Amino acid sequence: MNKSSVRNLEIAVIGDQELVSVLQLAGIRKTHAILIERNAAEEVRSTLQEYVSDPDVGVVILLEEFADIAGDTVARIRQSKSVLPVIVEVPSKHGTKHPDVVGYYKRFTREFLGFEIEI
């Protein structure tokens, strides 16, 4: 692979204000904070669609709670033929829905990368 074919893709975040603020401090510029208290499904769907349509976005970090309320859109994107962007669900400060978090992320990496990563 020659150097000219490699692109630097951005990470985008859809989360609550706390997650967005922390990741902005880490240098992520494409962020969208959504209030969990209100009906946020349409806002999550439209923001997710915006990031998926952006050719500069390679990874979308999405709170698990938001992935649940916009599950139809997340499923449609994951079932498409497109490799990018990868949607990564992260737990909120209230915890995760996955009883075996290590197993979940192992399956996730195997599915998207084709091999397991163990730390």
C-alpha positions as CSV (number, residue, x, y, z in Angstrom):
1,M,0.0,0.0,0.0
2,N,1.5,3.3,-1.0
3,K,1.5,6.3,1.3
4,S,-0.8,8.3,-1.0
5,S,-3.7,5.8,-0.6
6,V,-3.8,6.1,3.2
7,R,-6.2,8.7,4.7
8,N,-6.4,10.1,8.1
9,L,-10.0,9.5,9.2
10,E,-11.7,11.3,12.1
11,I,-13.5,9.9,15.1
12,A,-17.0,11.3,15.8
13,V,-18.9,11.1,19.0
14,I,-22.6,11.0,19.8
15,G,-23.1,11.0,23.6
16,D,-24.2,12.8,26.7
17,Q,-22.5,16.0,27.7
18,E,-20.1,14.3,30.0
19,L,-18.8,11.9,27.4
20,V,-18.6,14.6,24.7
21,S,-16.7,16.9,27.0
22,V,-14.1,14.3,28.0
23,L,-13.5,13.3,24.4
24,Q,-13.2,16.9,23.2
25,L,-10.4,17.3,25.8
26,A,-8.8,14.3,24.2
27,G,-8.8,16.1,20.8
28,I,-11.9,14.8,19.1
29,R,-13.5,17.6,17.1
30,K,-16.7,16.0,15.7
31,T,-19.0,15.7,18.6
32,H,-22.7,15.9,19.3
33,A,-24.1,16.1,22.8
34,I,-27.7,14.9,23.4
35,L,-29.8,15.2,26.5
36,I,-30.9,11.7,27.6
37,E,-33.8,13.0,29.5
38,R,-35.8,14.0,26.4
39,N,-37.0,11.9,23.5
40,A,-33.6,11.8,21.7
41,A,-34.3,9.1,19.1
42,E,-34.7,11.4,16.1
43,E,-31.7,13.5,17.1
44,V,-29.5,10.4,17.4
45,R,-30.7,9.0,14.1
46,S,-30.1,12.3,12.2
47,T,-26.7,12.9,13.7
48,L,-25.7,9.3,13.1
49,Q,-26.8,9.6,9.5
50,E,-24.8,12.8,9.2
51,Y,-21.6,11.2,10.5
52,V,-22.1,8.0,8.3
53,S,-22.4,10.2,5.2
54,D,-19.2,12.1,6.0
55,P,-16.3,10.5,4.1
56,D,-13.8,11.9,6.7
57,V,-15.4,9.9,9.6
58,G,-13.9,6.4,10.2
59,V,-15.3,5.7,13.7
60,V,-18.5,6.8,15.4
61,I,-18.5,6.4,19.2
62,L,-22.0,6.0,20.4
63,L,-23.4,5.6,23.9
64,E,-25.1,2.2,24.4
65,E,-28.3,4.0,25.5
66,F,-28.4,5.9,22.2
67,A,-27.7,2.8,20.2
68,D,-30.7,1.2,21.9
69,I,-33.1,4.1,21.1
70,A,-32.0,4.3,17.5
71,G,-31.4,0.5,17.0
72,D,-33.1,0.4,13.7
73,T,-30.7,3.0,12.2
74,V,-27.7,1.3,13.8
75,A,-28.7,-2.1,12.5
76,R,-29.3,-0.7,8.9
77,I,-25.9,0.9,8.9
78,R,-24.1,-2.2,10.2
79,Q,-25.9,-4.4,7.6
80,S,-24.9,-2.2,4.7
81,K,-22.0,-3.2,2.5
82,S,-19.9,-0.2,3.7
83,V,-16.9,-1.0,5.9
84,L,-16.6,2.6,7.3
85,P,-17.5,4.1,9.6
86,V,-17.3,1.6,12.4
87,I,-19.9,2.2,15.1
88,V,-18.5,1.5,18.5
89,E,-21.0,1.4,21.4
90,V,-19.6,2.5,24.7
91,P,-21.2,2.3,28.2
92,S,-22.4,5.3,30.0
93,K,-21.5,6.3,33.5
94,H,-24.4,4.1,34.7
95,G,-22.7,0.9,33.4
96,T,-23.1,-1.5,30.5
97,K,-25.8,-3.7,29.2
98,H,-23.3,-6.5,28.4
99,P,-22.7,-8.9,31.3
100,D,-19.5,-10.1,29.6
101,V,-17.8,-6.9,28.4
102,V,-14.5,-8.6,27.5
103,G,-16.4,-11.1,25.4
104,Y,-18.5,-8.4,23.7
105,Y,-15.5,-6.4,22.6
106,K,-13.6,-9.6,21.5
107,R,-16.6,-10.5,19.3
108,F,-16.8,-6.9,18.1
109,T,-13.1,-6.7,17.1
110,R,-13.2,-10.2,15.5
111,E,-16.2,-9.1,13.4
112,F,-14.7,-5.8,12.2
113,L,-11.0,-6.6,12.0
114,G,-11.1,-10.3,11.3
115,F,-9.0,-11.3,14.3
116,E,-9.1,-11.1,18.1
117,I,-7.1,-8.6,20.1
118,E,-6.4,-9.5,23.7
119,I,-5.0,-7.1,26.2
